[in-house]
Amino acid sequence: MTKADLVEDISRVTGLNKKDTSIIVNEVINNICRALAEGDKVELRGFGSFKVKERRARQARNPRTGAGVQVPAKLVPFFKASNELKSRVNGSDS
């Protein structure tokens, strides 16, 4: 499912036009991104939570040359699905 598919489905269910629905979907995504960039955790009950984790610096290898390369530490977004979402994905609507 793409963002356009999501907008289409929400528009159909809510009766809102696609332009307004697209603005809402984009704002939700922007708010999640902004919160993560500020170091906040975003929790959507029944769906899951987003947070930022630090990936440690590590030694890697350049596949082309075989030379060792130091990869610096960086922050990465992380999503953890809720138990309810896991149940729905596995076919039991609890």
MOPAC internal coordinates of N, CA, C and O (Angstrom, degrees):
PM7 1SCF
backbone

  N    0.0000 0     0.00 0     0.00 0    0    0    0
  C    1.4447 1     0.00 0     0.00 0    1    0    0
  C    1.5277 1   108.34 1     0.00 0    2    1    0
  O    1.2310 1   120.76 1   -50.09 1    3    2    1
  N    1.3075 1   116.14 1   129.91 1    3    2    1
  C    1.4581 1   121.49 1   177.66 1    5    3    2
  C    1.5269 1   109.85 1   -95.66 1    6    5    3
  O    1.2310 1   121.00 1    -7.71 1    7    6    5
  N    1.3377 1   115.70 1   172.29 1    7    6    5
  C    1.4630 1   119.54 1   177.05 1    9    7    6
  C    1.5328 1   109.80 1   -61.32 1   10    9    7
  O    1.2310 1   120.13 1   142.02 1   11   10    9
  N    1.3333 1   117.36 1   -37.98 1   11   10    9
  C    1.4684 1   121.33 1   178.46 1   13   11   10
  C    1.5316 1   110.68 1   -62.76 1   14   13   11
  O    1.2310 1   120.10 1   139.88 1   15   14   13
  N    1.3313 1   117.42 1   -40.12 1   15   14   13
  C    1.4679 1   121.07 1   177.04 1   17   15   14
  C    1.5228 1   110.43 1   -63.97 1   18   17   15
  O    1.2310 1   120.69 1   138.84 1   19   18   17
  N    1.3184 1   116.28 1   -41.16 1   19   18   17
  C    1.4589 1   121.56 1   179.05 1   21   19   18
  C    1.5248 1   110.24 1   -62.35 1   22   21   19
  O    1.2310 1   120.35 1   133.84 1   23   22   21
  N    1.3195 1   116.94 1   -46.16 1   23   22   21
  C    1.4684 1   121.47 1   178.21 1   25   23   22
  C    1.5225 1   109.93 1   -59.94 1   26   25   23
  O    1.2310 1   120.38 1   135.65 1   27   26   25
  N    1.3150 1   116.88 1   -44.35 1   27   26   25
  C    1.4741 1   121.96 1   179.64 1   29   27   26
  C    1.5297 1   110.98 1   -59.19 1   30   29   27
  O    1.2310 1   120.25 1   131.35 1   31   30   29
  N    1.3266 1   117.12 1   -48.65 1   31   30   29
  C    1.4693 1   121.35 1  -178.96 1   33   31   30
  C    1.5229 1   111.76 1   -63.67 1   34   33   31
  O    1.2310 1   120.44 1   133.45 1   35   34   33
  N    1.3282 1   116.76 1   -46.55 1   35   34   33
  C    1.4673 1   120.14 1  -178.94 1   37   35   34
  C    1.5219 1   110.11 1   -64.54 1   38   37   35
  O    1.2310 1   120.22 1   139.56 1   39   38   37
  N    1.3222 1   117.18 1   -40.44 1   39   38   37
  C    1.4603 1   121.83 1   178.65 1   41   39   38
  C    1.5227 1   111.09 1   -60.56 1   42   41   39
  O    1.2310 1   120.96 1   136.15 1   43   42   41
  N    1.3152 1   115.76 1   -43.85 1   43   42   41
  C    1.4675 1   120.62 1  -179.80 1   45   43   42
  C    1.5250 1   111.21 1   -64.64 1   46   45   43
  O    1.2310 1   120.10 1   135.59 1   47   46   45
  N    1.3341 1   117.41 1   -44.41 1   47   46   45
  C    1.4663 1   121.91 1  -176.45 1   49   47   46
  C    1.5277 1   111.98 1   -70.58 1   50   49   47
  O    1.2310 1   120.37 1   140.02 1   51   50   49
  N    1.3414 1   116.89 1   -39.98 1   51   50   49
  C    1.4666 1   120.16 1  -174.53 1   53   51   50
  C    1.5174 1   113.83 1   -89.20 1   54   53   51
  O    1.2310 1   120.18 1   159.50 1   55   54   53
  N    1.3293 1   117.26 1   -20.50 1   55   54   53
  C    1.4544 1   120.11 1  -176.08 1   57   55   54
  C    1.5231 1   112.93 1    83.50 1   58   57   55
  O    1.2310 1   120.06 1  -178.08 1   59   58   57
  N    1.3321 1   117.49 1     1.92 1   59   58   57
  C    1.4633 1   120.72 1   175.97 1   61   59   58
  C    1.5230 1   109.01 1   -77.36 1   62   61   59
  O    1.2310 1   120.72 1   -26.55 1   63   62   61
  N    1.3358 1   116.23 1   153.45 1   63   62   61
  C    1.4625 1   117.22 1   177.54 1   65   63   62
  C    1.5281 1   109.65 1   -74.28 1   66   65   63
  O    1.2310 1   121.15 1   -17.48 1   67   66   65
  N    1.3240 1   115.40 1   162.52 1   67   66   65
  C    1.4689 1   120.45 1  -174.25 1   69   67   66
  C    1.5258 1   112.10 1   -64.70 1   70   69   67
  O    1.2310 1   120.23 1   145.94 1   71   70   69
  N    1.3313 1   117.16 1   -34.06 1   71   70   69
  C    1.4650 1   120.03 1  -179.32 1   73   71   70
  C    1.5255 1   110.44 1   -63.29 1   74   73   71
  O    1.2310 1   120.29 1   131.80 1   75   74   73
  N    1.3449 1   117.05 1   -48.20 1   75   74   73
  C    1.4628 1   120.81 1   179.59 1   77   75   74
  C    1.5293 1   111.01 1   -65.72 1   78   77   75
  O    1.2310 1   120.68 1   139.50 1   79   78   77
  N    1.3191 1   116.31 1   -40.50 1   79   78   77
  C    1.4609 1   120.71 1   179.15 1   81   79   78
  C    1.5235 1   110.68 1   -63.12 1   82   81   79
  O    1.2310 1   120.60 1   138.96 1   83   82   81
  N    1.3235 1   116.47 1   -41.04 1   83   82   81
  C    1.4610 1   120.98 1   178.80 1   85   83   82
  C    1.5280 1   111.06 1   -63.10 1   86   85   83
  O    1.2310 1   120.24 1   139.78 1   87   86   85
  N    1.3293 1   117.15 1   -40.22 1   87   86   85
  C    1.4669 1   121.37 1   177.66 1   89   87   86
  C    1.5242 1   109.82 1   -61.41 1   90   89   87
  O    1.2310 1   120.40 1   136.13 1   91   90   89
  N    1.3260 1   116.83 1   -43.87 1   91   90   89
  C    1.4686 1   121.35 1  -179.19 1   93   91   90
  C    1.5285 1   110.62 1   -64.32 1   94   93   91
  O    1.2310 1   120.15 1   131.81 1   95   94   93
  N    1.3190 1   117.31 1   -48.19 1   95   94   93
  C    1.4681 1   121.25 1  -179.56 1   97   95   94
  C    1.5312 1   110.18 1   -60.23 1   98   97   95
  O    1.2310 1   120.38 1   135.59 1   99   98   97
  N    1.3281 1   116.88 1   -44.41 1   99   98   97
  C    1.4668 1   120.47 1   179.04 1  101   99   98
  C    1.5231 1   111.57 1   -63.58 1  102  101   99
  O    1.2310 1   119.89 1   141.03 1  103  102  101
  N    1.3278 1   117.81 1   -38.97 1  103  102  101
  C    1.4651 1   120.90 1   179.02 1  105  103  102
  C    1.5253 1   111.51 1   -66.82 1  106  105  103
  O    1.2310 1   120.17 1   140.94 1  107  106  105
  N    1.3266 1   117.27 1   -39.06 1  107  106  105
  C    1.4682 1   120.30 1   176.72 1  109  107  106
  C    1.5267 1   109.47 1   -60.45 1  110  109  107
  O    1.2310 1   120.61 1   132.14 1  111  110  109
  N    1.3172 1   116.44 1   -47.86 1  111  110  109
  C    1.4661 1   120.80 1   179.72 1  113  111  110
  C    1.5263 1   110.65 1   -62.82 1  114  113  111
  O    1.2310 1   120.25 1   135.61 1  115  114  113
  N    1.3373 1   117.13 1   -44.39 1  115  114  113
  C    1.4681 1   120.78 1   179.26 1  117  115  114
  C    1.5209 1   111.62 1   -61.33 1  118  117  115
  O    1.2310 1   120.15 1   140.09 1  119  118  117
  N    1.3309 1   117.32 1   -39.91 1  119  118  117
  C    1.4621 1   120.69 1   179.25 1  121  119  118
  C    1.5248 1   111.55 1   -66.24 1  122  121  119
  O    1.2310 1   120.17 1   139.71 1  123  122  121
  N    1.3205 1   117.29 1   -40.29 1  123  122  121
  C    1.4682 1   120.47 1   176.79 1  125  123  122
  C    1.5278 1   109.57 1   -63.04 1  126  125  123
  O    1.2310 1   120.10 1   133.95 1  127  126  125
  N    1.3286 1   117.41 1   -46.05 1  127  126  125
  C    1.4719 1   121.55 1   179.81 1  129  127  126
  C    1.5237 1   111.18 1   -62.02 1  130  129  127
  O    1.2310 1   120.21 1   136.70 1  131  130  129
  N    1.3267 1   117.20 1   -43.30 1  131  130  129
  C    1.4599 1   121.45 1  -179.65 1  133  131  130
  C    1.5241 1   110.69 1   -62.54 1  134  133  131
  O    1.2310 1   120.63 1   135.06 1  135  134  133
  N    1.3289 1   116.40 1   -44.94 1  135  134  133
  C    1.4645 1   120.53 1  -179.95 1  137  135  134
  C    1.5252 1   110.75 1   -61.95 1  138  137  135
  O    1.2310 1   120.18 1   136.53 1  139  138  137
  N    1.3221 1   117.26 1   -43.47 1  139  138  137
  C    1.4640 1   120.63 1   179.28 1  141  139  138
  C    1.5286 1   110.94 1   -64.76 1  142  141  139
  O    1.2310 1   120.34 1   139.53 1  143  142  141
  N    1.3329 1   116.95 1   -40.47 1  143  142  141
  C    1.4634 1   120.85 1   179.16 1  145  143  142
  C    1.5236 1   111.16 1   -63.14 1  146  145  143
  O    1.2310 1   120.36 1   151.04 1  147  146  145
  N    1.3374 1   116.91 1   -28.96 1  147  146  145
  C    1.4673 1   121.78 1   178.72 1  149  147  146
  C    1.5247 1   112.06 1   -87.49 1  150  149  147
  O    1.2310 1   120.53 1  -179.50 1  151  150  149
  N    1.3415 1   116.59 1     0.50 1  151  150  149
  C    1.4587 1   120.74 1   177.18 1  153  151  150
  C    1.5160 1   114.56 1    88.67 1  154  153  151
  O    1.2310 1   120.15 1  -171.58 1  155  154  153
  N    1.3276 1   117.31 1     8.42 1  155  154  153
  C    1.4640 1   121.10 1   179.81 1  157  155  154
  C    1.5224 1   111.04 1   -84.19 1  158  157  155
  O    1.2310 1   121.17 1   -23.22 1  159  158  157
  N    1.3188 1   115.37 1   156.78 1  159  158  157
  C    1.4636 1   122.61 1   173.64 1  161  159  158
  C    1.5290 1   106.71 1   -95.44 1  162  161  159
  O    1.2310 1   120.07 1   -40.23 1  163  162  161
  N    1.3217 1   117.48 1   139.77 1  163  162  161
  C    1.4623 1   122.46 1   178.25 1  165  163  162
  C    1.5160 1   107.45 1  -113.88 1  166  165  163
  O    1.2310 1   120.53 1   -59.77 1  167  166  165
  N    1.3241 1   116.60 1   120.23 1  167  166  165
  C    1.4575 1   121.27 1  -177.33 1  169  167  166
  C    1.5231 1   109.66 1  -118.02 1  170  169  167
  O    1.2310 1   120.69 1   -58.82 1  171  170  169
  N    1.3214 1   116.28 1   121.18 1  171  170  169
  C    1.4608 1   122.72 1   176.69 1  173  171  170
  C    1.5240 1   106.55 1  -112.53 1  174  173  171
  O    1.2310 1   120.85 1   -81.11 1  175  174  173
  N    1.3126 1   115.97 1    98.89 1  175  174  173
  C    1.4696 1   121.16 1  -174.94 1  177  175  174
  C    1.5214 1   110.81 1   -55.33 1  178  177  175
  O    1.2310 1   120.98 1   -45.34 1  179  178  177
  N    1.3175 1   115.73 1   134.66 1  179  178  177
  C    1.4558 1   121.67 1  -179.14 1  181  179  178
  C    1.5183 1   113.06 1    84.03 1  182  181  179
  O    1.2310 1   120.27 1   173.14 1  183  182  181
  N    1.3298 1   117.08 1    -6.86 1  183  182  181
  C    1.4640 1   120.93 1  -179.97 1  185  183  182
  C    1.5234 1   110.89 1  -119.81 1  186  185  183
  O    1.2310 1   120.62 1   121.69 1  187  186  185
  N    1.3270 1   116.42 1   -58.31 1  187  186  185
  C    1.4568 1   119.93 1   179.31 1  189  187  186
  C    1.5093 1   110.96 1   159.70 1  190  189  187
  O    1.2310 1   121.13 1     8.01 1  191  190  189
  N    1.3207 1   115.44 1  -171.99 1  191  190  189
  C    1.4610 1   119.62 1  -179.46 1  193  191  190
  C    1.5235 1   110.20 1  -134.02 1  194  193  191
  O    1.2310 1   121.95 1   -33.42 1  195  194  193
  N    1.3170 1   113.88 1   146.58 1  195  194  193
  C    1.4535 1   122.71 1   177.12 1  197  195  194
  C    1.5195 1   107.49 1  -111.69 1  198  197  195
  O    1.2310 1   120.57 1   -41.04 1  199  198  197
  N    1.3189 1   116.52 1   138.96 1  199  198  197
  C    1.4531 1   120.23 1   172.25 1  201  199  198
  C    1.5164 1   108.09 1  -152.44 1  202  201  199
  O    1.2310 1   121.27 1    -8.73 1  203  202  201
  N    1.3158 1   115.17 1   171.27 1  203  202  201
  C    1.4537 1   121.00 1   179.44 1  205  203  202
  C    1.5214 1   107.98 1  -105.11 1  206  205  203
  O    1.2310 1   121.03 1   -48.01 1  207  206  205
  N    1.3245 1   115.63 1   131.99 1  207  206  205
  C    1.4591 1   121.13 1   176.28 1  209  207  206
  C    1.5220 1   108.39 1  -116.83 1  210  209  207
  O    1.2310 1   121.51 1   -28.54 1  211  210  209
  N    1.3240 1   114.71 1   151.46 1  211  210  209
  C    1.4582 1   118.71 1   176.48 1  213  211  210
  C    1.5202 1   109.27 1   -93.58 1  214  213  211
  O    1.2310 1   121.21 1   -53.04 1  215  214  213
  N    1.3079 1   115.29 1   126.96 1  215  214  213
  C    1.4635 1   120.84 1   174.02 1  217  215  214
  C    1.5271 1   106.36 1   -94.51 1  218  217  215
  O    1.2310 1   120.71 1   -56.97 1  219  218  217
  N    1.3244 1   116.25 1   123.03 1  219  218  217
  C    1.4634 1   121.25 1  -176.15 1  221  219  218
  C    1.5245 1   112.09 1   -66.27 1  222  221  219
  O    1.2310 1   121.40 1   -24.15 1  223  222  221
  N    1.3127 1   114.93 1   155.85 1  223  222  221
  C    1.4649 1   120.63 1   173.75 1  225  223  222
  C    1.5278 1   107.76 1   -63.66 1  226  225  223
  O    1.2310 1   121.05 1   -31.26 1  227  226  225
  N    1.3294 1   115.60 1   148.74 1  227  226  225
  C    1.4596 1   118.15 1  -178.38 1  229  227  226
  C    1.5222 1   110.11 1  -153.10 1  230  229  227
  O    1.2310 1   121.85 1   -16.29 1  231  230  229
  N    1.3102 1   114.06 1   163.71 1  231  230  229
  C    1.4595 1   121.61 1   176.08 1  233  231  230
  C    1.5279 1   107.24 1   -94.09 1  234  233  231
  O    1.2310 1   120.37 1   -51.11 1  235  234  233
  N    1.3314 1   116.89 1   128.89 1  235  234  233
  C    1.4671 1   121.71 1   178.77 1  237  235  234
  C    1.5299 1   108.03 1  -127.46 1  238  237  235
  O    1.2310 1   121.17 1    -0.62 1  239  238  237
  N    1.3142 1   115.36 1   179.38 1  239  238  237
  C    1.4573 1   119.90 1  -178.63 1  241  239  238
  C    1.5256 1   108.88 1  -127.22 1  242  241  239
  O    1.2310 1   121.01 1   -46.75 1  243  242  241
  N    1.3196 1   115.67 1   133.25 1  243  242  241
  C    1.4566 1   121.46 1   175.87 1  245  243  242
  C    1.5284 1   107.34 1   -70.73 1  246  245  243
  O    1.2310 1   119.36 1   -62.15 1  247  246  245
  N    1.3412 1   118.82 1   117.85 1  247  246  245
  C    1.4685 1   120.41 1  -176.01 1  249  247  246
  C    1.5305 1   113.22 1   -65.70 1  250  249  247
  O    1.2310 1   120.26 1   154.51 1  251  250  249
  N    1.3199 1   117.10 1   -25.49 1  251  250  249
  C    1.4602 1   120.18 1  -178.45 1  253  251  250
  C    1.5270 1   112.12 1   -78.13 1  254  253  251
  O    1.2310 1   120.84 1   136.82 1  255  254  253
  N    1.3472 1   115.99 1   -43.18 1  255  254  253
  C    1.4710 1   119.35 1  -175.03 1  257  255  254
  C    1.5195 1   113.48 1  -105.52 1  258  257  255
  O    1.2310 1   120.53 1   160.61 1  259  258  257
  N    1.3253 1   116.60 1   -19.39 1  259  258  257
  C    1.4532 1   120.60 1  -177.15 1  261  259  258
  C    1.5219 1   113.23 1    81.65 1  262  261  259
  O    1.2310 1   120.49 1   179.06 1  263  262  261
  N    1.3241 1   116.67 1    -0.94 1  263  262  261
  C    1.4703 1   120.94 1  -178.85 1  265  263  262
  C    1.5254 1   110.57 1   -74.52 1  266  265  263
  O    1.2310 1   120.95 1   -33.19 1  267  266  265
  N    1.3285 1   115.79 1   146.81 1  267  266  265
  C    1.4548 1   121.10 1   176.28 1  269  267  266
  C    1.5202 1   110.71 1   -71.42 1  270  269  267
  O    1.2310 1   120.69 1   -38.99 1  271  270  269
  N    1.3165 1   116.28 1   141.01 1  271  270  269
  C    1.4625 1   122.32 1  -179.40 1  273  271  270
  C    1.5151 1   108.16 1  -133.41 1  274  273  271
  O    1.2310 1   120.48 1   -45.15 1  275  274  273
  N    1.3266 1   116.68 1   134.85 1  275  274  273
  C    1.4637 1   120.63 1   176.13 1  277  275  274
  C    1.5290 1   108.28 1   -86.79 1  278  277  275
  O    1.2310 1   120.42 1   -59.07 1  279  278  277
  N    1.3282 1   116.80 1   120.93 1  279  278  277
  C    1.4606 1   122.10 1   177.11 1  281  279  278
  C    1.5259 1   106.90 1   -98.14 1  282  281  279
  O    1.2310 1   119.92 1   -57.89 1  283  282  281
  N    1.3410 1   117.76 1   122.11 1  283  282  281
  C    1.4677 1   119.78 1  -176.59 1  285  283  282
  C    1.5262 1   112.31 1   -71.53 1  286  285  283
  O    1.2310 1   120.99 1   -19.09 1  287  286  285
  N    1.3265 1   115.71 1   160.91 1  287  286  285
  C    1.4667 1   121.07 1   174.78 1  289  287  286
  C    1.5236 1   108.31 1   -64.18 1  290  289  287
  O    1.2310 1   120.76 1   -30.30 1  291  290  289
  N    1.3247 1   116.16 1   149.70 1  291  290  289
  C    1.4616 1   119.70 1   177.04 1  293  291  290
  C    1.5125 1   109.64 1  -154.57 1  294  293  291
  O    1.2310 1   121.28 1   -17.10 1  295  294  293
  N    1.3225 1   115.15 1   162.90 1  295  294  293
  C    1.4567 1   121.86 1   177.19 1  297  295  294
  C    1.5201 1   108.61 1   -94.12 1  298  297  295
  O    1.2310 1   120.84 1   -41.43 1  299  298  297
  N    1.3374 1   116.00 1   138.57 1  299  298  297
  C    1.4625 1   120.74 1   178.90 1  301  299  298
  C    1.5271 1   109.35 1  -132.78 1  302  301  299
  O    1.2310 1   120.12 1   -37.21 1  303  302  301
  N    1.3431 1   117.37 1   142.79 1  303  302  301
  C    1.4639 1   119.36 1   175.75 1  305  303  302
  C    1.5254 1   109.58 1   -71.45 1  306  305  303
  O    1.2310 1   120.93 1   -33.38 1  307  306  305
  N    1.3290 1   115.82 1   146.62 1  307  306  305
  C    1.4609 1   122.03 1  -177.87 1  309  307  306
  C    1.5231 1   107.92 1  -136.46 1  310  309  307
  O    1.2310 1   120.26 1   -44.95 1  311  310  309
  N    1.3374 1   117.10 1   135.05 1  311  310  309
  C    1.4653 1   122.17 1   178.01 1  313  311  310
  C    1.5136 1   108.94 1  -118.08 1  314  313  311
  O    1.2310 1   120.73 1   -47.07 1  315  314  313
  N    1.3211 1   116.20 1   132.93 1  315  314  313
  C    1.4583 1   121.16 1   174.72 1  317  315  314
  C    1.5278 1   107.70 1  -120.02 1  318  317  315
  O    1.2310 1   120.36 1   -59.97 1  319  318  317
  N    1.3239 1   116.92 1   120.03 1  319  318  317
  C    1.4608 1   122.14 1  -179.19 1  321  319  318
  C    1.5238 1   110.48 1   -71.73 1  322  321  319
  O    1.2310 1   120.86 1   -35.80 1  323  322  321
  N    1.3373 1   115.96 1   144.20 1  323  322  321
  C    1.4656 1   120.44 1   176.50 1  325  323  322
  C    1.5254 1   109.51 1   -75.07 1  326  325  323
  O    1.2310 1   120.95 1   -16.53 1  327  326  325
  N    1.3138 1   115.78 1   163.47 1  327  326  325
  C    1.4677 1   120.01 1   176.84 1  329  327  326
  C    1.5230 1   110.82 1   -61.44 1  330  329  327
  O    1.2310 1   120.38 1   143.95 1  331  330  329
  N    1.3332 1   116.88 1   -36.05 1  331  330  329
  C    1.4689 1   120.43 1   179.11 1  333  331  330
  C    1.5266 1   110.66 1   -63.43 1  334  333  331
  O    1.2310 1   119.82 1   135.88 1  335  334  333
  N    1.3185 1   117.95 1   -44.12 1  335  334  333
  C    1.4632 1   121.22 1   178.17 1  337  335  334
  C    1.5267 1   110.58 1   -64.10 1  338  337  335
  O    1.2310 1   120.46 1   137.16 1  339  338  337
  N    1.3168 1   116.73 1   -42.84 1  339  338  337
  C    1.4679 1   120.23 1   178.48 1  341  339  338
  C    1.5218 1   110.84 1   -59.85 1  342  341  339
  O    1.2310 1   120.32 1   138.34 1  343  342  341
  N    1.3334 1   116.99 1   -41.66 1  343  342  341
  C    1.4651 1   120.90 1   178.93 1  345  343  342
  C    1.5210 1   111.21 1   -64.00 1  346  345  343
  O    1.2310 1   120.34 1   137.08 1  347  346  345
  N    1.3372 1   116.95 1   -42.92 1  347  346  345
  C    1.4654 1   120.48 1  -179.20 1  349  347  346
  C    1.5237 1   111.48 1   -65.66 1  350  349  347
  O    1.2310 1   120.46 1   141.83 1  351  350  349
  N    1.3206 1   116.72 1   -38.17 1  351  350  349
  C    1.4640 1   120.88 1   178.47 1  353  351  350
  C    1.5228 1   110.33 1   -65.64 1  354  353  351
  O    1.2310 1   120.83 1   145.49 1  355  354  353
  N    1.3327 1   116.01 1   -34.51 1  355  354  353
  C    1.4623 1   120.66 1  -179.07 1  357  355  354
  C    1.5215 1   113.30 1   -87.96 1  358  357  355
  O    1.2310 1   120.04 1  -170.40 1  359  358  357
  N    1.3427 1   117.53 1     9.60 1  359  358  357
  C    1.4570 1   120.95 1   171.04 1  361  359  358
  C    1.5015 1   117.50 1    92.55 1  362  361  359
  O    1.2310 1   119.19 1  -175.36 1  363  362  361
  N    1.3243 1   119.15 1     4.64 1  363  362  361
  C    1.4649 1   119.35 1   177.36 1  365  363  362
  C    1.5196 1   108.46 1  -116.70 1  366  365  363
  O    1.2310 1   120.52 1   -71.82 1  367  366  365
  N    1.3320 1   116.62 1   108.18 1  367  366  365
  C    1.4726 1   122.66 1   179.73 1  369  367  366
  C    1.5061 1   110.66 1   -78.67 1  370  369  367
  O    1.2310 1   120.06 1   -93.05 1  371  370  369
  N    1.3376 1   117.50 1    86.95 1  371  370  369
  C    1.4634 1   119.37 1   179.25 1  373  371  370
  C    1.4933 1   111.64 1   -99.54 1  374  373  371
  O    1.2310 1   120.10 1   180.00 1  375  374  373

